[in-house]
Structure formats: C-alpha cells, structure tokens
C-alpha cells in the first residue's frame, strides 16, 4: 500500500473543496433570491399602506360631513329621493 503522496492529498482536497464551494454558491443564490422576494413584498405592502391611508382620509372627511344635518338632508334628497312632509317632487327626466 502506498502512503498518500502530495499528489493524492491535492486530489483529495480538491474533491472535498468542490462540494463546499457548490454549497456556498447555492446558499448565496438562495439568500439573494429571498432578499429580492422580501424587498418586492415590502414595496407592495408600502404601496398598499399608502392607498389605504388615502382611503382613510377620504372616509374621515365623509364622516365629518355626515355630522352636519344639512348634508344628511342633501344626501337623503339626492340619493334616496326623500322629501319633507308636504313637498312635491317633480322629475324632469334622467339627471
């Protein structure tokens, strides 16, 4: 039996080193892919938050308007066709 020579040691190190390099490259690529996906998701969520914040502002303004009895009456007349007691409604066509 021949003892390990320098050449055999290099060959053995090469075969041990290659799988380690492949594993490191694989882990790096999956890490980069995960970071990409998470950043994309964060951007989507930030856009959604901005849209919901704008919608919240609109709803808060509508809520404040509905505290005014005159505004409630205006909405009831226009959207629901309601009238006061004794009033007549005359429809002049589709408006």
Helices and strands as residue ranges (DSSP letters): H 6-65, H 69-80
